[in-house]
Amino acid sequence: MKRYLIVQPSGRVDRYLWPETEAEQLAVMQLAVDGSIEYLPLPFHTLQTHEAVLNDDGLDRLPVNWPAHELLGMPEDCMPPCGPVVIVPLPEGQDNRAERAHQCRYFGTLDAVALGLVEPAEVGLGVLIDARTA
């Protein structure tokens, strides 16, 4: 039977049996993060056979979760997650390697455009809107 983890900002880690149905899985994730869920994008963690789920609107509202930041192998310069983080298993036989490689290439392309190393049209992006604040 598969298990999922809840990593609390205090460092406490709780382990539970992973429910069978998608409805039950969604319910336990929402309950664990106390609200709407958001999957942490693959380039920001090193998990291969699991996903990281956090509160969709927890940023700056919930306590910073340094233990989850470390457990997930997040880059040092990456902002840590806020609130509880749920580590959920992927379906049997599935892993994140191909999707992670694709997302890393995509984010790398965006970084290259943002740094002025290439033009959006050169990398097939068409129009790119820079929404960063100065």
Steps between C-alpha positions, in 0.01 A plus 500: 500500500633844405550773756506878489683741729402832652803715582415770753695829534599381850685207344245237605434242229177300506453184289161370386360241261430647153128470412392297198256743333583839349218665698646371828851602392386855424316519832803394707730742314260793552456410866877469552576846354181657639374631166541484125795299375780583260761258364856627535646522147745219426808720445472612863536158667702184450232236562486233229205280600301750708345846468506788747170670578455825691238761586414704191478829689736429791784725384567768765191382690628172643831433678805425285570127478880466504490125577297437181734730303792279602317168463386590147853593393386845393769733362660724764385819326141372472242639741393225742140380507265637763279285721473122498633316194348169394725248323274275291593190298464486123307211345687169488777497238484876430783745565572869443824481299372585150258769619769653725745518208235668283411758768867573573564568129193727489599699810857518370366649176304760695810586703704544181238739361477689831879541507499634144707211365239421232188659356163329561453439126841324483381229738147475360319682778337765282394777736628492857354730764738586785281541807784554749493813709799729495 
